[in-house]
Amino acid sequence: MRRVTLLAVAVFVTVTAVPVTVTAAGVNATVTDVSVSPSGPAPGETITFTPTIRNLQSSDDPLEIRSIALRRAGGGGVTEYTRVRNIGTLSPGSDVRVPLTHTFDSPGSRDLRVFVYGYNPNTDESVQLRYPVSVRVAERHPQLDIQTNDSVAGVASTGTVTVANGLDAPVSNVEVTVSGTDVTMLDGRTVVATLPEGETVTAPFRFRPESDGPHELEATLSYTIAGDTDRTVTRRTTIQTEALREGVVLDAAGVGSGDSRSLAVDVINQGNAPVENVVVTAAADNATFRRAIVEAVPAGSARQVTLNATMTEPRADVTVDATYDVGTRQRQATTTTELRSVPGSIDLTGLSVTRDGGVLQITGSASNIGMTTADSVVVRVVPTENVDPAAPNRDYFVGTVPASDFVSFDLTARTEGNVSSVPVEVSYLVDGDRKRQTFDVGVATVDNDVATPSGTGGGPGAFLPILAVAAVAVVVVVALLVRRSRRGDDELDV
């Protein structure tokens, strides 16, 4: 017949750590003590309860330990926190230490019991040992705070775990690890040798949510306090992750001047995630471009790059591409634009023609209406059947004319017969190429001494004959008035 031997009921109400011995038909066993580590555990910290079970020398039979359980003491139903099984068999005079672990999430004092369920294989009898133990869980550990930036599904995000040591002693071997549900940790471990009392340390981490919606992150702090006691504490937080929204657009426009112009390209990120490794290129049939690289463009911002261009024709239809990474994906944005080159070009402006005897004096400006510099600009009178260049200015070396600028010149020529225009040639260098152009400067005869241009614009010299005539008229009028005044004075004297 199978019998069960139980400890007396009076043992349930004691919380004093005293050995408990039970004798059951040949087995004389006891729980000598239960050690608790750490002695002052904190909420969320793993506590180890280690009972020592001894089969006394006075026993006649071995003790087979089938399981050991940790339960809450007192009424209100059975609450079992943990249990280990199949410990083994103790022969008389031997003992064994068996650790049981549990974590309490809130502070407070707990009255517990260690239950040992044994068996005497010789007599087919069950044996139970019970041992009371108390533990006080105190809110005494470094504090953890988890902070993250806004997260987007499939995109790397960052966060920090701040550890504040509010204990009255330093802690060592500090290790912070972060994990999460449905997230990939890209960098989630930080180790610090020592954290003094009253100080804080920040542990950064990187993670990538694999889907939108809520995700739980868990930060675990492991550390060692005085006495080489290892402790752990855990904190959790829930984050909300947005669905990925992409939106990169390009805006390109020509800048600079001449055959070697440039493209200014704006990379505009209208999405909700940063884009990285941006490579901007441009292509055209009659132009070549350098590429540009941008490390990153944050969400809701823009970056501008300049692509230097070398053009073989004045106009180019350009396709601009940007490849970039967003999260684990590679994407591309495209736009088109037109690039025009306006090289330096000389025009003659402000022309004025006057006659001095048989010589025409031509004045004006060599104006650069292009967007690059014109060098070695020379203006000269072209000889014809009725026109000859004349001293002192058969030709005129203007020199360099910057873009959108001008330089004045002065030419002289002799004409015979009825001449309506004088051919004037301008030659200049643009990007190493010599360009030539001939202008017909109109000549209109006024009396025999003054001529004005009948073609393009006039300049300040065009008004000199008019001013001369006006000056002569003024002198004549003044002389008449003076003479009349004198005659009046003579009549008064008579």
C-alpha positions as CSV (number, residue, x, y, z in Angstrom):
1,M,0.0,0.0,0.0
2,R,1.3,3.5,-1.0
3,R,1.5,6.1,1.7
4,V,2.2,9.9,1.6
5,T,4.0,11.6,4.5
6,L,3.3,15.4,4.9
7,L,5.0,18.0,7.0
8,A,2.9,19.3,9.9
9,V,0.5,22.2,9.2
10,A,2.3,24.4,11.7
11,V,5.2,24.8,9.3
12,F,3.0,26.9,6.9
13,V,2.8,29.8,9.2
14,T,6.5,30.2,9.9
15,V,8.8,32.4,7.9
16,T,11.9,31.6,9.8
17,A,14.6,29.7,7.9
18,V,15.0,26.6,10.0
19,P,15.8,23.1,8.8
20,V,12.8,20.9,8.1
21,T,13.2,17.2,8.5
22,V,10.9,14.4,7.5
23,T,11.1,10.7,8.3
24,A,9.2,8.3,6.1
25,A,9.8,4.6,6.6
26,G,13.5,4.4,6.1
27,V,14.1,8.0,4.6
28,N,15.3,10.7,7.0
29,A,15.6,13.9,4.8
30,T,15.7,17.6,5.3
31,V,16.0,21.0,3.6
32,T,18.8,22.6,5.4
33,D,18.5,26.1,3.9
34,V,17.4,28.2,0.9
35,S,19.8,30.9,-0.3
36,V,18.5,33.9,-2.2
37,S,20.5,35.9,-4.7
38,P,20.6,38.8,-5.0
39,S,19.7,39.5,-1.4
40,G,18.0,42.8,-2.3
41,P,16.5,42.1,-5.8
42,A,14.9,44.8,-7.8
43,P,11.7,44.6,-10.0
44,G,12.4,42.9,-13.2
45,E,15.5,41.3,-11.9
46,T,16.1,37.6,-12.0
47,I,16.1,36.0,-8.5
48,T,17.7,32.7,-7.8
49,F,16.4,30.5,-4.9
50,T,18.8,27.6,-4.1
51,P,17.6,25.0,-1.6
52,T,19.9,22.4,-0.1
53,I,18.3,19.0,0.2
54,R,20.1,16.4,2.4
55,N,19.4,12.7,2.9
56,L,20.7,12.3,6.4
57,Q,23.2,9.6,7.3
58,S,20.7,8.1,9.6
59,S,18.5,7.2,6.6
60,D,18.1,3.5,5.7
61,D,16.9,4.1,2.1
62,P,17.8,6.5,-0.8
63,L,15.7,9.5,-1.6
64,E,14.6,10.0,-5.3
65,I,13.9,13.8,-5.9
66,R,11.3,14.0,-8.6
67,S,10.6,17.8,-8.5
68,I,11.2,21.0,-6.6
69,A,8.7,23.9,-6.7
70,L,8.5,27.5,-5.6
71,R,5.1,28.7,-4.5
72,R,3.4,31.6,-2.8
73,A,2.7,30.9,0.9
74,G,-0.6,31.6,2.5
75,G,-4.2,31.2,1.3
76,G,-5.9,32.5,-1.8
77,G,-5.3,29.4,-3.9
78,V,-2.1,27.8,-5.1
79,T,0.3,30.1,-7.0
80,E,3.3,28.3,-8.3
81,Y,6.1,30.4,-9.7
82,T,8.6,27.8,-11.0
83,R,9.4,24.1,-10.9
84,V,12.3,21.8,-11.8
85,R,12.0,18.1,-12.4
86,N,14.0,14.9,-12.4
87,I,16.7,16.0,-10.0
88,G,18.1,12.5,-9.2
89,T,18.5,10.2,-6.2
90,L,20.3,11.0,-2.9
91,S,21.9,8.1,-1.1
92,P,22.0,8.4,2.8
93,G,24.6,11.0,3.9
94,S,24.5,13.0,0.6
95,D,22.9,16.3,-0.4
96,V,22.2,18.4,-3.5
97,R,21.7,22.1,-4.3
98,V,19.1,22.9,-6.9
99,P,18.6,26.5,-8.2
100,L,15.1,27.9,-9.0
101,T,14.7,31.3,-10.8
102,H,11.9,33.8,-10.9
103,T,11.3,37.5,-11.6
104,F,8.9,39.8,-9.8
105,D,7.8,42.8,-11.8
106,S,6.7,45.0,-8.9
107,P,8.3,45.9,-5.6
108,G,7.1,44.4,-2.2
109,S,7.7,41.6,0.3
110,R,6.8,38.0,-0.7
111,D,6.3,35.0,1.6
112,L,7.2,31.8,-0.3
113,R,7.6,28.1,0.2
114,V,10.0,25.6,-1.4
115,F,8.4,22.3,-2.0
116,V,10.4,19.1,-2.5
117,Y,8.6,16.1,-3.9
118,G,10.5,12.9,-3.2
119,Y,10.1,9.2,-3.4
120,N,11.4,6.1,-1.6
121,P,12.0,3.5,-4.3
122,N,12.5,0.7,-1.7
123,T,9.1,1.2,0.1
124,D,7.2,2.8,-2.8
125,E,6.3,5.8,-0.6
126,S,6.1,9.5,-1.5
127,V,8.0,12.1,0.6
128,Q,7.4,15.9,0.7
129,L,9.6,18.5,2.2
130,R,8.6,22.2,2.7
131,Y,10.8,25.2,3.5
132,P,9.6,28.8,4.1
133,V,11.5,31.7,2.6
134,S,10.8,35.4,2.3
135,V,12.1,37.9,-0.1
136,R,11.7,41.7,-0.4
137,V,11.7,43.2,-3.8
138,A,12.8,46.9,-3.7
139,E,12.8,49.6,-6.4
140,R,16.6,49.8,-6.2
141,H,18.3,49.5,-9.5
142,P,19.5,51.8,-12.3
143,Q,16.6,53.3,-14.2
144,L,16.1,52.7,-17.9
145,D,14.5,55.1,-20.4
146,I,13.9,54.1,-24.1
147,Q,13.6,56.8,-26.8
148,T,13.2,56.4,-30.5
149,N,12.8,58.6,-33.6
150,D,9.8,58.3,-35.9
151,S,10.1,54.9,-37.5
152,V,9.1,53.8,-41.1
153,A,8.5,50.2,-42.2
154,G,11.6,48.8,-44.0
155,V,13.8,51.8,-43.1
156,A,16.5,52.0,-40.5
157,S,15.6,54.0,-37.4
158,T,17.6,55.0,-34.4
159,G,17.0,55.2,-30.7
160,T,18.7,55.5,-27.3
161,V,18.5,53.7,-24.0
162,T,19.5,56.1,-21.1
163,V,20.8,54.3,-18.0
164,A,20.7,56.3,-14.7
165,N,22.5,54.9,-11.7
166,G,20.5,56.0,-8.8
167,L,22.2,53.6,-6.4
168,D,24.6,54.7,-3.7
169,A,27.4,52.7,-5.2
170,P,28.9,52.3,-8.7
171,V,28.0,49.4,-10.9
172,S,30.3,47.6,-13.3
173,N,30.1,45.4,-16.3
174,V,27.2,47.4,-17.6
175,E,25.7,45.8,-20.7
176,V,22.6,47.2,-22.6
177,T,20.9,45.0,-25.2
178,V,17.8,45.9,-27.2
179,S,15.5,43.5,-29.0
180,G,12.0,43.8,-30.5
181,T,9.1,42.0,-32.1
182,D,9.0,42.0,-36.0
183,V,12.1,44.3,-36.1
184,T,15.6,43.6,-37.3
185,M,18.3,44.9,-34.9
186,L,21.1,46.5,-36.8
187,D,23.1,47.6,-33.7
188,G,21.6,46.8,-30.4
189,R,24.4,46.2,-27.8
190,T,26.5,48.7,-25.7
191,V,29.0,47.8,-23.0
192,V,30.3,50.2,-20.4
193,A,33.0,49.1,-17.8
194,T,31.8,51.2,-14.9
195,L,28.9,53.6,-14.2
196,P,29.5,55.7,-11.1
197,E,26.7,56.4,-8.6
198,G,24.5,59.4,-9.7
199,E,25.7,59.4,-13.3
200,T,24.0,58.4,-16.6
201,V,25.1,56.8,-19.8
202,T,23.4,56.7,-23.2
203,A,23.4,53.5,-25.3
204,P,22.4,54.1,-28.9
205,F,20.8,51.4,-31.0
206,R,19.6,51.0,-34.6
207,F,16.7,48.9,-35.8
208,R,14.5,48.3,-38.8
209,P,10.8,47.6,-38.4
210,E,9.7,45.1,-41.0
211,S,6.1,46.2,-41.1
212,D,4.0,49.2,-40.2
213,G,1.9,49.3,-37.0
214,P,2.8,48.8,-33.4
215,H,6.1,47.1,-32.4
216,E,7.4,46.3,-28.9
217,L,11.0,47.1,-28.0
218,E,12.7,45.5,-25.0
219,A,15.8,46.9,-23.3
220,T,17.7,44.7,-20.9
221,L,20.4,46.0,-18.5
222,S,22.9,43.6,-17.0
223,Y,25.3,44.9,-14.4
224,T,27.3,43.9,-11.3
225,I,27.1,45.5,-7.9
226,A,29.4,45.2,-4.9
227,G,30.1,41.7,-3.8
228,D,30.1,40.4,-7.4
229,T,26.4,40.1,-7.6
230,D,25.0,40.1,-11.1
231,R,21.7,41.7,-11.8
232,T,19.4,42.4,-14.7
233,V,16.5,44.7,-15.3
234,T,14.2,45.0,-18.3
235,R,12.1,47.7,-19.7
236,R,9.7,47.7,-22.6
237,T,8.1,50.3,-24.8
238,T,5.7,50.2,-27.8
239,I,6.4,52.3,-30.9
240,Q,4.1,53.1,-33.9
241,T,5.6,52.5,-37.3
242,E,4.4,54.3,-40.4
243,A,4.1,52.7,-43.8
244,L,6.8,53.7,-46.3
245,R,5.9,56.6,-48.5
246,E,8.3,57.5,-51.3
247,G,8.5,60.7,-53.2
248,V,11.8,61.9,-54.8
249,V,11.6,64.5,-57.6
250,L,14.3,66.3,-59.6
251,D,14.4,69.9,-60.8
252,A,17.2,70.8,-63.2
253,A,18.2,74.1,-64.8
254,G,21.2,75.5,-66.7
255,V,23.7,77.8,-65.0
256,G,26.9,79.4,-66.0
257,S,27.8,80.4,-69.5
258,G,29.5,79.4,-72.7
259,D,30.3,76.0,-74.2
260,S,31.3,74.7,-70.7
261,R,28.0,75.3,-68.9
262,S,26.6,73.4,-65.9
263,L,23.4,71.9,-64.7
264,A,22.0,72.8,-61.2
265,V,20.0,69.8,-60.0
266,D,17.7,69.9,-56.9
267,V,17.0,66.5,-55.4
268,I,13.8,67.0,-53.5
269,N,12.7,64.3,-51.0
270,Q,8.9,64.5,-50.6
271,G,8.6,61.1,-48.8
272,N,8.6,60.2,-45.1
273,A,12.0,58.5,-45.0
274,P,15.5,59.6,-45.7
275,V,17.1,58.6,-49.0
276,E,20.8,57.6,-49.1
277,N,23.6,57.0,-51.5
278,V,22.1,59.4,-54.1
279,V,24.0,59.4,-57.4
280,V,23.0,62.1,-59.9
281,T,23.9,61.7,-63.6
282,A,23.0,63.5,-66.9
283,A,23.2,62.4,-70.5
284,A,22.7,64.1,-73.9
285,D,23.7,63.4,-77.5
286,N,25.8,66.5,-77.9
287,A,27.1,67.1,-74.3
288,T,29.0,65.3,-71.6
289,F,28.5,65.8,-67.8
290,R,30.2,64.9,-64.6
291,R,28.2,63.0,-62.0
292,A,27.5,64.1,-58.4
293,I,27.0,62.1,-55.2
294,V,24.9,63.0,-52.2
295,E,25.3,61.0,-49.0
296,A,21.7,61.5,-47.8
297,V,18.7,63.7,-48.2
298,P,16.4,63.7,-45.1
299,A,12.6,63.4,-45.4
300,G,11.0,66.7,-46.4
301,S,14.2,68.4,-47.5
302,A,16.3,69.0,-50.6
303,R,19.9,69.0,-51.7
304,Q,21.4,70.7,-54.8
305,V,24.3,69.5,-56.8
306,T,26.1,71.0,-59.9
307,L,27.0,68.9,-62.9
308,N,29.7,70.5,-65.0
309,A,28.9,70.2,-68.8
310,T,30.9,70.2,-71.9
311,M,28.8,71.0,-75.0
312,T,29.7,70.3,-78.6
313,E,26.7,72.2,-80.0
314,P,24.8,75.3,-78.8
315,R,21.8,73.3,-77.6
316,A,21.4,70.0,-75.9
317,D,18.3,68.0,-74.7
318,V,19.4,66.5,-71.4
319,T,18.0,63.5,-69.4
320,V,18.8,63.7,-65.7
321,D,18.7,60.6,-63.5
322,A,19.1,60.1,-59.7
323,T,19.5,56.6,-58.2
324,Y,19.1,56.3,-54.4
325,D,18.5,53.9,-51.6
326,V,15.4,54.1,-49.4
327,G,15.4,51.4,-46.7
328,T,16.5,48.2,-48.3
329,R,15.2,49.2,-51.8
330,Q,17.0,51.0,-54.6
331,R,14.9,53.6,-56.6
332,Q,15.3,56.0,-59.5
333,A,14.0,59.5,-60.3
334,T,14.2,61.1,-63.8
335,T,13.6,64.5,-65.4
336,T,14.5,66.3,-68.6
337,T,15.7,69.8,-69.4
338,E,17.2,71.8,-72.2
339,L,20.7,73.3,-72.0
340,R,21.8,76.1,-74.2
341,S,25.2,77.6,-74.8
342,V,25.5,81.3,-75.7
343,P,29.2,82.0,-76.6
344,G,30.7,85.4,-76.8
345,S,29.5,87.5,-79.8
346,I,30.6,91.0,-80.8
347,D,28.1,93.6,-82.2
348,L,28.8,97.2,-83.1
349,T,26.6,99.6,-81.2
350,G,26.4,103.4,-80.6
351,L,27.9,104.1,-84.1
352,S,28.6,107.7,-85.1
353,V,30.0,109.0,-88.4
354,T,31.5,112.6,-88.8
355,R,33.3,114.1,-91.8
356,D,36.5,116.2,-91.4
357,G,37.4,117.4,-94.8
358,G,37.7,114.3,-96.9
359,V,38.1,111.9,-94.0
360,L,35.2,110.1,-92.2
361,Q,35.6,109.5,-88.5
362,I,33.7,106.4,-87.3
363,T,33.2,105.9,-83.5
364,G,31.2,103.3,-81.6
365,S,31.4,100.4,-79.2
366,A,32.3,96.7,-79.6
367,S,29.7,95.2,-77.4
368,N,29.8,91.5,-76.3
369,I,26.2,90.2,-76.4
370,G,27.2,86.7,-75.6
371,M,27.8,84.9,-72.3
372,T,31.6,84.2,-72.6
373,T,34.6,86.5,-73.0
374,A,35.7,87.6,-76.5
375,D,39.5,88.0,-76.8
376,S,41.7,89.7,-79.4
377,V,38.9,91.9,-80.7
378,V,40.0,93.9,-83.8
379,V,37.9,96.5,-85.7
380,R,39.0,97.7,-89.1
381,V,37.7,99.5,-92.2
382,V,37.4,97.2,-95.2
383,P,38.7,98.8,-98.4
384,T,36.4,98.9,-101.4
385,E,36.4,100.7,-104.8
386,N,35.2,104.0,-103.2
387,V,36.4,103.5,-99.6
388,D,40.0,103.4,-98.3
389,P,41.2,103.0,-94.7
390,A,42.9,106.2,-93.6
391,A,45.3,107.3,-91.0
392,P,45.4,107.6,-88.1
393,N,43.0,104.7,-87.3
394,R,42.8,102.3,-90.3
395,D,42.1,99.6,-87.7
396,Y,41.6,99.5,-83.9
397,F,42.7,96.8,-81.5
398,V,39.9,96.6,-78.9
399,G,41.5,93.7,-76.9
400,T,39.3,91.7,-74.5
401,V,35.6,92.3,-74.1
402,P,34.0,90.5,-71.1
403,A,30.5,88.9,-71.4
404,S,27.8,91.6,-71.4
405,D,30.3,94.4,-71.6
406,F,31.6,96.8,-74.3
407,V,34.8,98.7,-75.3
408,S,34.8,101.9,-77.4
409,F,36.8,102.2,-80.7
410,D,37.6,104.9,-83.3
411,L,38.2,104.4,-87.1
412,T,39.0,106.7,-90.0
413,A,38.4,106.3,-93.8
414,R,38.5,108.2,-97.1
415,T,35.6,108.0,-99.6
416,E,35.2,109.0,-103.2
417,G,32.0,109.6,-105.1
418,N,28.6,108.8,-103.8
419,V,29.1,106.4,-100.8
420,S,26.1,105.4,-98.7
421,S,27.9,103.1,-96.3
422,V,31.4,102.1,-95.0
423,P,32.1,98.4,-94.4
424,V,33.6,97.7,-91.0
425,E,34.9,94.2,-90.1
426,V,35.2,92.9,-86.5
427,S,37.2,89.8,-85.7
428,Y,37.6,88.1,-82.3
429,L,38.5,84.8,-80.5
430,V,35.8,82.8,-78.6
431,D,37.0,79.6,-77.0
432,G,40.0,79.5,-79.3
433,D,38.0,80.0,-82.5
434,R,38.5,83.2,-84.7
435,K,35.2,84.7,-85.7
436,R,34.7,87.5,-88.3
437,Q,31.7,89.6,-89.2
438,T,31.3,92.7,-91.4
439,F,28.9,95.6,-90.7
440,D,27.8,98.3,-93.2
441,V,27.9,101.6,-91.4
442,G,25.5,104.0,-93.0
443,V,26.7,107.4,-94.2
444,A,24.2,110.3,-94.8
445,T,25.6,113.6,-96.1
446,V,24.6,116.8,-94.2
447,D,25.9,119.8,-96.2
448,N,29.5,118.9,-97.1
449,D,31.0,118.8,-93.6
450,V,28.7,116.6,-91.4
451,A,27.6,113.0,-92.0
452,T,25.5,110.9,-89.6
453,P,24.8,107.2,-89.8
454,S,21.7,106.0,-91.5
455,G,21.9,102.4,-90.1
456,T,22.3,101.2,-86.5
457,G,22.1,103.5,-83.5
458,G,23.9,106.7,-82.8
459,G,26.2,107.8,-79.9
460,P,27.3,111.0,-78.3
461,G,29.3,112.0,-81.4
462,A,26.0,112.2,-83.4
463,F,25.1,115.3,-81.6
464,L,28.3,117.2,-82.1
465,P,27.3,119.0,-85.4
466,I,24.0,120.1,-83.9
467,L,25.7,121.5,-80.9
468,A,28.2,123.4,-83.1
469,V,25.4,125.0,-85.1
470,A,23.6,125.9,-81.9
471,A,26.7,127.5,-80.4
472,V,27.3,129.6,-83.6
473,A,23.6,130.8,-83.4
474,V,24.0,131.8,-79.8
475,V,27.1,133.9,-80.5
476,V,25.3,135.7,-83.4
477,V,22.3,136.5,-81.3
478,V,24.5,137.8,-78.4
479,A,26.5,140.0,-80.8
480,L,23.4,141.6,-82.3
481,L,22.0,142.4,-78.8
482,V,25.2,144.0,-77.7
483,R,25.4,146.1,-80.9
484,R,21.8,147.3,-80.5
485,S,22.4,148.2,-76.9
486,R,25.4,150.3,-77.8
487,R,23.4,152.2,-80.5
488,G,20.7,153.0,-78.0
489,D,23.3,154.4,-75.6
490,D,24.6,156.7,-78.4
491,E,21.2,158.1,-79.1
492,L,20.6,158.9,-75.5
493,D,23.9,160.8,-75.3
494,V,22.8,163.0,-78.3
